[in-house]
């Protein structure tokens, strides 16, 4: 198993769906400030299903181009980079932080572009929304799969720049996708610092975009 495959997988969930759901919104219009957390997630789900249905016609490069602007508006990718790296982030120089945000963002988009390559009748259901003590919101949803049990997917949203943006996804309801990346990133930082981590993320992106 490569580092790319290190995130925990929910039992029975197709790999192309699970690996994509941790990172980004698909194919929707840019988010507006007045949209509420549940609306952001529902827009994500509607766009995700649309792109899945067109996945093969678009090809991996087409999917990457379609997803990039939506991911950058729907998810707080700089915050997600910081969360995934953890405490080491504060010791990284600003120019290296910027390089890591760019590399992490492109890897996230490439992951979706590579994994979401078909449609098998999936759908999503929004189950509810909870306000957390720190003001964040948790939107609870399920991924419905014909012939299989539903999978719980909870989205953590935070206000950023006047809009609600997703900062993490909890797979099977409780497994933080970003926390699952932290050990992997820490090992790369220990090997060669921020430059090593950024280079590895760029390498992964290039590999994914080969299709």
Backbone torsions as a table, in degrees:
resi	resn	phi	psi	omega
1	UNK	NA	130.9	179.1
2	UNK	-83.9	168.9	176.8
3	UNK	-60.7	-31.4	179.1
4	UNK	-59.7	-27.5	-175.1
5	UNK	-100.1	14.3	-170.7
6	UNK	-76.6	-19.4	-178.9
7	UNK	-64.1	141.8	179.9
8	UNK	-63.7	143.5	-178.9
9	UNK	-109.7	134.2	176.0
10	UNK	-70.9	142.5	-177.3
11	UNK	-59.5	123.5	173.8
12	UNK	82.8	-7.1	-179.2
13	UNK	-81.1	129.2	-179.9
14	UNK	-55.5	134.7	-173.2
15	UNK	-60.1	-38.1	-179.0
16	UNK	-64.7	-27.8	177.7
17	UNK	-79.5	-47.1	-172.8
18	UNK	-64.4	-44.9	-176.5
19	UNK	-68.0	-29.3	178.4
20	UNK	-77.3	-33.6	-170.1
21	UNK	-67.4	-21.0	-179.4
22	UNK	-70.1	-13.9	-165.2
23	UNK	-123.4	-31.8	-163.8
24	UNK	-158.4	160.0	173.0
25	UNK	-87.9	153.8	-174.5
26	UNK	-123.5	129.4	162.8
27	UNK	62.4	11.7	-179.4
28	UNK	-96.9	168.4	174.8
29	UNK	-69.8	157.0	178.5
30	UNK	-55.3	143.9	-177.2
31	UNK	-71.0	148.7	176.7
32	UNK	-106.9	152.0	-172.7
33	UNK	-60.1	-31.8	-174.5
34	UNK	-78.9	-8.5	-178.5
35	UNK	-69.2	137.5	179.3
36	UNK	-85.7	162.5	-176.0
37	UNK	-52.1	-47.1	-179.1
38	UNK	-63.1	-34.6	178.1
39	UNK	-66.5	-38.5	178.1
40	UNK	-60.7	-44.7	-179.1
41	UNK	-67.9	-42.0	180.0
42	UNK	-65.7	-35.5	175.3
43	UNK	-64.3	-42.2	175.2
44	UNK	-55.8	-49.3	-176.9
45	UNK	-63.8	-42.4	179.8
46	UNK	-62.9	-42.9	-179.9
47	UNK	-69.2	-38.7	179.0
48	UNK	-58.9	-46.7	179.9
49	UNK	-64.4	-38.8	179.3
50	UNK	-62.7	-44.9	-179.2
51	UNK	-68.5	-36.4	176.9
52	UNK	-60.0	-40.3	-178.9
53	UNK	-67.8	-25.3	-179.9
54	UNK	-103.5	7.3	-167.6
55	UNK	-56.9	-47.3	-175.0
56	UNK	-70.1	-36.5	178.7
57	UNK	-66.7	-35.8	-178.7
58	UNK	-73.1	-36.8	-173.5
59	UNK	75.8	167.7	-173.4
60	UNK	-65.4	-40.3	179.6
61	UNK	-68.9	-38.1	176.8
62	UNK	-65.4	-39.6	177.6
63	UNK	-64.6	-40.4	178.2
64	UNK	-60.0	-46.5	-179.4
65	UNK	-64.3	-38.5	179.6
66	UNK	-67.7	-38.0	-173.1
67	UNK	-81.0	-29.4	-169.9
68	UNK	-55.6	-54.3	-177.4
69	UNK	-65.0	-32.0	-179.2
70	UNK	-71.5	-42.2	178.9
71	UNK	-62.4	-40.6	-177.9
72	UNK	-68.9	-25.0	179.2
73	UNK	-94.5	-25.8	-174.6
74	UNK	-90.5	-34.2	-177.8
75	UNK	-112.6	147.8	174.3
76	UNK	-88.5	81.9	-174.0
77	UNK	-64.6	-36.7	173.8
78	UNK	-60.7	-43.2	178.2
79	UNK	-64.9	-38.5	179.6
80	UNK	-65.2	-37.6	176.1
81	UNK	-61.0	-47.6	-179.8
82	UNK	-61.2	-43.1	-179.3
83	UNK	-65.6	-42.9	-178.2
84	UNK	-65.1	-35.1	179.4
85	UNK	-78.0	-36.5	175.6
86	UNK	84.4	-152.7	-173.8
87	UNK	-55.5	-27.7	-178.5
88	UNK	-63.9	-19.4	-175.9
89	UNK	-56.8	-40.9	-175.3
90	UNK	-65.8	-19.7	179.5
91	UNK	-95.0	5.8	-178.4
92	UNK	-97.5	135.3	-179.6
93	UNK	-63.1	148.6	-176.4
94	UNK	-54.2	-41.5	-178.8
95	UNK	-67.4	-32.4	176.6
96	UNK	-73.8	-35.4	175.1
97	UNK	-60.4	-43.6	179.7
98	UNK	-62.0	-40.5	178.6
99	UNK	-65.1	-37.7	178.9
100	UNK	-68.4	-39.8	177.6
101	UNK	-61.2	-44.5	179.4
102	UNK	-63.3	-46.0	-178.6
103	UNK	-65.4	-42.0	179.8
104	UNK	-64.9	-42.6	-179.0
105	UNK	-62.7	-47.3	-179.4
106	UNK	-65.4	-36.6	176.5
107	UNK	-64.7	-41.1	178.7
108	UNK	-61.0	-45.9	179.9
109	UNK	-64.7	-44.0	179.7
110	UNK	-62.7	-35.2	178.0
111	UNK	-61.8	-46.8	176.9
112	UNK	-63.1	-45.5	-177.2
113	UNK	-59.7	-36.1	-179.3
114	UNK	-77.7	-41.1	-170.6
115	UNK	-83.4	-34.8	-175.6
116	UNK	-87.7	81.2	-170.8
117	UNK	-118.0	21.6	178.5
118	UNK	177.4	173.6	-177.1
119	UNK	-137.2	134.0	-178.0
120	UNK	-129.5	32.6	176.9
121	UNK	85.3	18.3	-179.7
122	UNK	-67.8	156.7	173.6
123	UNK	-149.9	167.9	-179.4
124	UNK	-125.9	149.7	175.3
125	UNK	-129.5	129.5	174.0
126	UNK	-86.7	124.9	-174.8
127	UNK	-100.6	-23.6	-179.5
128	UNK	163.3	175.0	-177.5
129	UNK	-139.3	138.7	-179.2
130	UNK	-126.5	133.7	173.4
131	UNK	-88.8	127.0	-179.0
132	UNK	-88.3	166.0	-175.3
133	UNK	-60.6	-32.4	-178.2
134	UNK	-85.9	3.6	178.9
135	UNK	96.2	-11.4	175.2
136	UNK	-66.5	164.8	177.2
137	UNK	-122.5	142.2	175.9
138	UNK	-115.1	116.9	179.0
139	UNK	-102.5	122.2	-176.8
140	UNK	-97.4	128.9	-179.6
141	UNK	-139.8	171.4	173.5
142	UNK	-134.2	145.0	173.2
143	UNK	-97.7	118.5	-177.7
144	UNK	-98.1	130.8	-175.6
145	UNK	-127.4	120.1	180.0
146	UNK	-54.8	127.4	177.5
147	UNK	81.4	1.8	179.2
148	UNK	-136.8	164.1	178.8
149	UNK	-72.4	151.3	178.3
150	UNK	-69.5	154.5	179.1
151	UNK	-117.6	130.7	179.5
152	UNK	-77.1	132.2	176.9
153	UNK	-133.6	115.6	179.6
154	UNK	-109.1	132.0	-177.4
155	UNK	-107.1	131.1	175.3
156	UNK	-97.7	123.2	-179.0
157	UNK	-120.2	148.2	-178.1
158	UNK	-140.6	144.8	177.3
159	UNK	-72.9	129.9	179.3
160	UNK	-147.0	123.2	-179.0
161	UNK	61.8	31.3	178.8
162	UNK	83.3	3.7	-178.5
163	UNK	-132.0	152.5	173.0
164	UNK	-78.0	130.1	-179.7
165	UNK	-135.7	145.2	-179.7
166	UNK	-74.7	133.4	178.8
167	UNK	-120.0	-8.4	175.4
168	UNK	-168.0	159.3	174.5
169	UNK	-129.5	133.3	179.2
170	UNK	-101.6	107.6	-178.8
171	UNK	-74.1	141.2	-172.5
172	UNK	52.3	25.6	174.1
173	UNK	92.1	-23.4	-172.3
174	UNK	-141.3	-7.3	-176.7
175	UNK	-94.7	109.7	-179.6
176	UNK	-69.7	122.5	178.7
177	UNK	-63.3	-41.2	-178.0
178	UNK	-70.7	-39.1	177.5
179	UNK	-62.1	-32.6	-179.7
180	UNK	-69.4	-19.2	178.3
181	UNK	-86.1	-16.6	-167.9
182	UNK	-62.6	-42.9	-179.6
183	UNK	-63.9	-40.3	177.3
184	UNK	-60.2	-48.6	-179.2
185	UNK	-66.4	-38.8	179.1
186	UNK	-61.9	-38.7	178.9
187	UNK	-65.4	-40.6	178.7
188	UNK	-67.2	-39.1	176.9
189	UNK	-63.9	-38.3	178.7
190	UNK	-66.9	-31.0	-179.9
191	UNK	-70.8	-39.2	-173.6
192	UNK	-160.9	20.5	176.8
193	UNK	72.7	-168.7	-177.1
194	UNK	-56.7	-36.2	-179.3
195	UNK	-63.0	-38.2	179.3
196	UNK	-65.7	-43.8	179.9
197	UNK	-65.3	-45.9	-180.0
198	UNK	-62.0	-41.7	179.6
199	UNK	-64.0	-39.5	179.8
200	UNK	-67.6	-39.8	177.9
201	UNK	-65.0	-39.1	176.8
202	UNK	-65.6	-38.8	177.9
203	UNK	-62.6	-44.6	179.5
204	UNK	-61.1	-41.9	179.5
205	UNK	-60.0	-47.1	-179.5
206	UNK	-60.5	-40.4	179.6
207	UNK	-64.7	-44.5	-179.9
208	UNK	-62.4	-37.1	-175.6
209	UNK	-80.3	-1.9	172.6
210	UNK	-77.7	-13.2	178.2
211	UNK	82.7	NA	NA
